[in-house]
Amino acid sequence: MAEASQQEEILGKAYDLRLLKRLWRFIVPYRGLFFAAMALLPLQLAFGLAQPYLMKVGIDQYIGEGNLWGLQGVGLLFLGALLGESLTLFFQYYLTMLVAQRCLADLRVAIFAHVQELPMTYFDRNPVGRLVTRMTTDVDVLQEMFSSGVMTLIADFVMVIWIIGIMFYLHVQLALVSLALIPPMAIAINYFRVRARQTYRQIRERIARINAYLGEAISGMAVIQLFAREEKSYREFDDRNAAHRDAYHRSNLYEAALYSMVEAAGSVSVALLLWYGGGEVLHGVIGIGTLVAFKEYIHRFFVPLRDFSQKYAIMQSAMSSAERIFQLLDTPLTIESAKKASVPRPFRGQVVFDNVWFHYKADDPVLKGVSFRIEPGEKIAVVGATGSGKTTTIKLLNRFYDIQKGSIKVSGVDVREWDLRALRRHIGVVLQDVFLFSGDIRTNLALGDLSIPMDRIEEAARAANATSFIQRLPQGFHAHVRERGSNFSGGERQLLSLARVLVFQPEILVMDEATSSVDTETELLIQDALEKVMRDRTCLLIAHRLSTIRNADRIIVLHHGEVREMGSHAQLMEKKGIYHRLYQLQYERDVVKLAAREPTPEVYD
Amino acid sequence: MRRLKRYLGRYWRRYLLGGFCLLGTATLVMWIPWWIREAIRIMEHDGSLRDVTFYAVLIGAAAVAQGIVRTYSRALIFNAGRNVEYDLRNDLFAHLQKLPLSFYQSQRTGDLMSRVINDISAVRVMLGPGILNLVNAPLYYVYALALMFAMDARMTLATLAPFMLLMFAARKFRSGIMKSSLEVQQQMSALSSHVQENLSGIHVVKAYSQEELQTRQFTALNEEFRAKSMSLARLRGIIAPVMQGMNALTVLIVIWYGGIRVVRGDLLVADIVAFIAYLNILAWPTAAFGWMLSLFERGRAAMKRLEEIFEVTPAITSPAVPAVFQGLKQGLEFRHVSFAYDRQKNGSFALQDISLSLPVGKTLALVGRIGSGKSTLAHLIPRLFDVTSGEICMDGQDIRKLSLRELRQTMGYVPQDPFLFSTSLRQNLGFGRDEAGDAQLEQAVAVARLDRDLENFPQGLKTVVGERGITLSGGQKQRATLARALVADCPVLILDDCLSSVDAQTEAEILQGLRSILKHKTCLIISHRISAVKEADEILVLEDGKIIERGSHQKLISYGGVYAELYQQQQLSEELEQI
């Protein structure tokens, strides 16, 4: 048991060292400031530790002799040391924080930039909240390490060495007597530290269990209530809660004992000092001032010993945060531009799927050998039942996911050989659930790119029939957009997403039409805008509107991950196959509805 | 705050005993400098080593005693704080269990969690370290000042001046820090909401190749955060040097002013030493004074926020005197039931004037499009929500007059969203009935067609399903929740579209297995699949919260309405599946 924990400790140390090394890389750009802070450390200590010495000189040499002039001199020196200590302390902290804030800001950006490049599969698996925690809470913990952990640990260590040195310089025997308690104290502190460490681990586990239980109970409260399980759940929660409390009771006792022991040892050392030093004073070997100086040094010696366990705990949690952060930074970017990425020119909006196989989960293929070809300017509608692989098809085109077999070529080049950014700039995507960022309309249409001139944005909005509702807003293009665009209707959001496409002018348009119903007027606006957006573009559309499939040059019917039928609406209807049924199932209702709402024939033609 | 007083009252013995220990500690701490003074006095007067040794032993003994008493004082008070934390957490949990579904729908789990975790911890810090320091600070001050005055009044006043100055400055300073740290907090939340939003819309960011731009925007916010953190750090950085400097300043005053008086002969070096010792002792309570006040401020604010949760009255409770209920005998009945999620917003009724009856032993089915009100109707029966008007009766008795517990124990409910707990499969299945035997579990597992899946789980029923059942597929989760309700073996069974992720073949097998069970039960089946409902005794078709068609399968088909249309579409889909 003891051996195991020892081994773990050794492993832990090697590991922590590696983490510290990686953290160091973020400090390197600011190493000048960092070393300046370090250089102030001995200076600060010297100012601090000079004070007891000056007390000794003052008491023994000047007060004892009645030399007030000399006392004044010592007083001024003391004042100097005091100011010096305060100033160096401040600047040392300030420089440390300067380094910490800068390198942690860099770390945050590094995490953010890395996360931007992670493949979609990562976001499918990891909740957003967890990633936010990495960039905020975990980085915060590291800041605490800087401000009250590692730097003060170094300072404390240096100070303890200094004090021992000074004591021996002043009086060897007295130093030995004053420090006599250190070896037994070290043993005792170590004993408590090991105990405390074990309880800390227990506490961490137990609080995690409480929070997990609580979180689960909150999300599943309806189930608990439905099964009238409140009392049992309460008992289970109580068990966890009590276990946590008990672990804390133990750790409180250890901590209290440790704290009190160090304080008591300080006083016992003073007693030893008085006993042995008293004899020396009475024999005239040393002055009372030396005794006073020793007492002060003992006081300064025991404070860091007392705070050690606290700082150690801070370091521990900083290391686990660092570990989580680096784990995230080490997540491989599986979808990147090829080494020799190409940007084919001139761009032709041609798309070729050649025997494409794809699965999210092994053994569960979503696309099974899909092949089709879209010529520049052609408009293709993809139809199919739910789960047929429609949405997946459009996600593959701009390389949100990589396929397992076959190839997808855009403008004659495999998407995996394209420069990723360039590829995506050529493909405009409109997804079913239109995502708007909080901000204003302008930033949403230009996606924050301020270099896009206003008239281009206005032009796009006009073409997308969005101007009329934008102008009705008091602030027009600067009208506030709430998180996820919740202050706009579904139809308005769709119009904005079409305007967004027109701002960026991609050669290829990929669209998953929204299914949400909108009022007739908006529907007409959307259809008209859509027509303009589709003009002169290669289009791949997952159609939910009758008008969209009617406007398409060709229709591809996906069924269970395979292309089963292809052709024009009329051809496919005649065939009376899958499309015929799908049409009855998904689109015929539209005909009825539209006919009922708006009897004019041009509406659905 | 009344609640807090109650908790404190529960542990008053510990606090009182802890207080006595603090008093004892303070006494021992305070006499040590006094004895040091005596010892040095002896040295100054060239007394005997024996007398010095006497005081040294006294100090040593006091130190050891102090160590023991101090240990108890800290352990007692900190533990009492942990005890209150424990009670508070338990009570909060018990309270949360009483709150209705509508409360949880209006709160985000994450927000609720962080409030509960952080606020309880702030209250605990107030009641542990906060109270300890609250007692200690005045104790130390009164004690030390009394002894210092006893030594020399003028000297005491001279050293106290900077302390007073310090306390005054600290108060001003603290408000500056509060303001600055609030700014840092706000900037931090701006930063995290940017990240949150960016990640929620990562597909847009990627599709439009906006990664670099997004990173630039983040960097700008991050820089602002850094600047604000830095100005806070600058303020914070001043505290420690000022405190340390002030303390050193008082020591300087003692040496300088005291030194002059020693030379003049009206003070001893021993007094100087004792004064320095007392000032050292007072350094911590002085420095910690502002910190202690902030602990109380934070603790009170946190308690207020917790109180807000405690004050949410459970809207759905058992009546004070529940009506007697001895098992379902006649059946369930809806009498002109209407329901709106938000009573304040008039007009948008989710259900309107629903009347239906479900006699014992019969099966009633509900069909309708998404959003037609099917699940809402099912939610009303176990009182996850209460009706807005009308009444739901069990054996003619309004369910609001029954004990909530008895009502809910009458029914096995399989919700639409299959929620499982992160325990073993066995524990999940026995959720409604821990004492269920192996035979019952096996039967339920067989009916829910979980048996084949279990063969593939190496640990069988002991398999841990992970958070929200993450290790299971959607279909497996739904079937597990079905099995859970079957194990509970209640007279009423409510199936809320609970087989939507199960493939058609397995669904047919499950329905086959359920058939014999349903004979002995009163059942409400909600489904969007006709195959699941066509054998029901009566089928209701809901649209926009109203019943638009009702009757048997045959009758509804021949009627040629919405149900018939749904049936036709379903047949088309089935045909499609088979192509």
Interface residues (C-beta under 8 A of the other chain):
Chain A: G48 Q51 M55 G58 I59 Y62 I63 G64 G66 N67 L68 L71 Q72 V74 G75 F78 L79 A81 L82 L83 E85 S86 L87 L89 F90 Y93 Y94 M97 L98 Q101 R102 L104 A105 R108 V109 F112 A113 V115 Q116 E117 M120 F123 V128 G129 L131 V132 M135 T136 Q143 S147 I210 N211 A212 L214 G215 E216 A217 I218 S219 G220 M221 A222 V223 I224 Q225 L226 F227 A228 R229 E230 K232 S233 Y234 F237 D238 N241 A242 H244 R245 Y248 H249 N252 L253 E255 A256 A257 Y259 S260 M261 E263 A264 A265 G266 S267 V268 V270 A271 L272 L274 W275 G278 G279 V281 L282 I288 L291 V292 K295 E296 H299 A385 N398 F400 L420 R421 A422 R424 R425 I427 G428 V429 L431 F435 F437 S438 L447 G448 D449 E483 R484 R500 F504 H559 R564 G577 I578 R581 L582 Q584 L585
Chain B: I32 I36 A39 I40 I42 M43 E44 D46 G47 S48 L49 V52 T53 Y55 A56 V57 I59 G60 A62 A63 V64 Q66 G67 I68 R70 T71 Y72 S73 R74 A75 F78 N79 R82 N83 E85 Y86 R89 N90 F93 A94 L96 Q97 K98 L99 L101 Y104 T109 G110 L112 M113 V116 I117 M188 L191 S192 S193 V195 Q196 E197 N198 L199 S200 G201 I202 H203 V204 V205 K206 A207 Y208 S209 Q210 E211 L213 Q214 T215 Q217 F218 T219 N222 E223 F225 R226 S229 M230 A233 R234 G237 I238 A240 P241 V242 Q244 G245 A248 L249 V251 L252 I255 W256 G259 I260 V262 V263 V269 I272 V273 I276 A277 N280 P382 L384 L404 R405 R408 Q409 M411 Y413 P415 F419 F421 S422 F431 G432 D434 E467 R468 A488 Q569 L572 S573 E575 L576 E577 I579
